[in-house]
Amino acid sequence: MNLFGIQSLLTLICYFFFTLISFWAIQGVHLERFLHYSTPNQYKVLIVLLSIGLGYLSSSFFLELINNIRNLGYLLK
C-alpha cells in the first residue's frame, strides 16, 4: 500500500468513528423538549444530520491536528 491509500483509509475510519461517537452523544441530549415536530421521522433525520455534521467537524479537526504535528518535523530540520 502506498502512503495515499493508508491516509485515505485512516480518513474514512476517522469520519465513521467520529460520526458514531457524535450520534451516541446527541442521543443523550433530549432535543424533543425544545423542538416540536409533527412526525417523529423528522426528529430522527435531524439527529442523523446533526451527528454527521458534528462527526465531520470533529474528525476534520483531529486529522488536521495530526497533519500539523507531522509537519512540525520540517520546522525543526
N, C-alpha and C positions, 0 to 999 in steps of 0.2 A: 504494500500500500504506500502510496506517496503521501506527502505532507498535506496536500489539499483534501484528500479523501479522509484522512484522520480528523482534520479540522472540521470538515462538513459533518462527519459522524458525531463529533463532540457537540457541535452546534445543535443538531437535531435532538440529541439526547437531552441537552440543556433546556431547549424550548419545551419539550414534553414534560420534563421533570418539574420545571417551574410553573408550568400551566397546571399540572396536577396539584402541586402544593398550594397554588393560589385558589384553585377550585375547592380544595379541602378547607382552606382558611375562610373563604367567603361563605361557605355553608354554615359556619359557626355564627355568622352575623345574621340576625333576623331582620332582613330588609322588608319583609311583608308588613311590618308595623308602620313603616314610613311610606311605602308605595302601595297603591290600591289599584289592582288590575282586575279587569272583568273576567279574565280566564287565567288559570294557573300556568298555562303554557307560556304566556308572555313573561311571567316571572322566571321560569326555567331558562328561557332563551336569554334573558337579561343576565342571569347568573353565569351562564356559559360564556357569553360575550365579555363580561367583566373579568372572568378568570383568564380568558385568552389574552385580553389586553394587559392585565396585570402580570401574567406569566411572561409575555413578550418583553415588557419593560424590565422586569427583574432579570431575565436571562440576558438581555442585551447589556444591562449594566454589569453583570457578572462576567460575560465574555469580553467586554471592553476592558474591565479591570485586569483580567488575565493577560490580555494583549498588551496593555500598558506596562504591566510588570515584566513581561518578556522583553519589551523594548527598552527597559531601563538598562539592560546589559550593554546596549550600544552607547549609552551615555557614559558608562564607566570605562569604556575602552579607549 
